[in-house]
Amino acid sequence: ATRATTFMQLWSVDRSAPRELLVDQKLVGANLPVATIGIKSLDPYQPTPRTRVDQPFTVEINLTGLLPAQNFPRTWSSVLLERHLRTDHPENPESLHSRAYLDSNGPTKLRFLASSLTAQDPTKASGHERFVVHSLAGTDHTQLAAASIRVFPVASGTIRGISPGETLRHALNPVQLVLEDLYPSSTTTLHLFSGTQVAGARGTLITRFKIDQDNSSSRIIDVTGLAPHLTKDGIYTLALFSDTVYGHELLCDPVTFSVDRHPQTVPATAKR
């Protein structure tokens, strides 16, 4: 028995320059296997799935039409699964990360604890992961199905204007929030706590910044409204949080400082 197949490619040709671009490709033929790929993460965003570099995701491949391996050659009884990575750095092209053969009809579920994208700071890696199923019939790269997931970095932040351990005796210096790589759907809040306890304590909301978009975001925000909450002497803590589908997380170490606008004076007799 034989299988007749046709491999078709769609190319874009730029006549002003000697350049061609592969737009799409498809293998068609009688009795070819059929493959579908679905990717799910903790983020329900659609149409392109997305995740954070430190978070898990699942890839499910569903195959039909494979013939029994004991009766037919590998080209008819299995397919090739490839995993490709591409970082957001413009000088880094997509690279092949791994490949494996699948030889069973039905669903195959792959669970990943985190993305395999890398960077000098692993929490700041970002880009795409792409999964492709190829038929082994015909020429190379005979794609049957493909799906991608967008990977975003872990957000971070800095509280400027107040240093840990600082004592405020006069006017409050300008305070700024430096926010980096905020997750596309997230709410960033700055809270003021009385004392040093943050976990489980009830703080006062000072400012809130919410985004709901397709890409991550970095911002610098001027904080207003803090001074009226510092009228009493004592110890305070500022904490910067991010709320996403991944939970309620600190963006940086809390900053603990004290307010002492009425320092006690030492009697003259005590100085002798």
Helices and strands as residue ranges (DSSP letters): E 5-14, E 19-29, E 34-41, E 50-52, E 57-64, H 74-77, E 79-87, E 95-102, E 106-112, G 122-124, E 127-135, E 142-152, E 156-160, E 167-168, E 175-182, E 185-194, E 204-212, E 217-223, G 227-229, E 234-244, E 247-250, E 255-259, G 268-271
